[in-house]
Amino acid sequence: MTSPVLIIAASDDWPTDRIVVELERRGVEVFRMDTADFPQRLTLTGRTDQQRAWTGDLATGYRRVELSRVGSVYYRSPGAFRFPEGMSGPEERFAASQARAGLGGVLSALECRWVNHPAALARAEYKPVQLAAARACGLRIPPTLITNRPADVVAFATEMGGPIVCKPLASPVLIEDGRLTSVYTQRLNLSDLQDLRGINTTAHLFQAWVSKDHEVRLTVIGQRMLAAAIHAGSEASYEDWRSDYGSLTYTTTLVPEDVGAGMMRLMERLHLRYGAADFIVDPDGEWTFLEVNPCGQWDWIQGATGLPITEAIADELQGVT
């Protein structure tokens, strides 16, 4: 009998549904949970001693899994803990810290295959960490500045001698007054830098503009690389393809040998088994690394290209090479 796969994801994350269906189609036992269900709809009992690693179980009203049997874990953006009504703010914060250390600690201690382990995921989400690691692994990166000093932005743009871009360092999504707004990459010239008020309020990321023929979303799962070329069909999507999905066209593409080797080194360095990497491919065919999202979306790329990403993730969870 194969070991169970533990799925830790938001209950409404429908791409994860595809992985559950694929694993169950293969006859794999799956236990799916959302940390938002703890402690009201999910229970934990964990025990360890000098003779045994963590044993015990996770259980809902419908299913149970023994911790010591778990063979792999798929971890993707689960929800926040939900506690019983009537707790004060300080009580909730205290309970949340105990839940993170207790439930999160026991799960993180499981010695099995992780896609991806939350500790590795948390570190790898930092773009400065990614860029430093990508450079060390032999991937081409764009000149980059992170600052809250307006004068340094002007100096950087002057040194680059051409357009630069400004982009968020973390999630590009902003919710204000109940409205969701996305902050997209902006291309800037020196003439756009006359008014830099607001730069000093937080950290900003600036990079040299890289001329592009197209971009590539490279999904890396274990040793497999599934690459999709993204072709912009509008001025807005040429600047940031996320701003105009309707104008995009997609083709599958091959990964140059040096880029593939660099990505393998990067994934090992960041301790990742899954990553959604973005590259710019210039008119000369040179690939420039922008970022790798250790929890990146993949379902839409699979739908647009037919790349077997669901199957590759299921293979990785089963240890199939």
Secondary structure, DSSP 8 states (H G I E B T S, - for coil): ----EEEEE-TT-HHHHHHHHHHHHTT--EEEE-GGGTBTT-EEEEE--SS-S-EEEEE-SS-EEEGGG--EEEEE-----B--TT--HHHHHHHHHHHIIIIIHHHHT--SEEES-HHHHHHHT-HHHHHHHHHHTT-----EEEES-HHHHHHHHHHHTS-EEEE-SS--EEEETTEEEE---EEE-GGGGS--TTGGGS-EEEEE----SEEEEEEEETTEEEEEEEE--SHHHHH-GGG-GGG-EEEE----HHHHHHHHHHHHHHT-SEEEEEEEE-TT--EEEEEEETT---HHHHHHH---HHHHHHHHHHT--
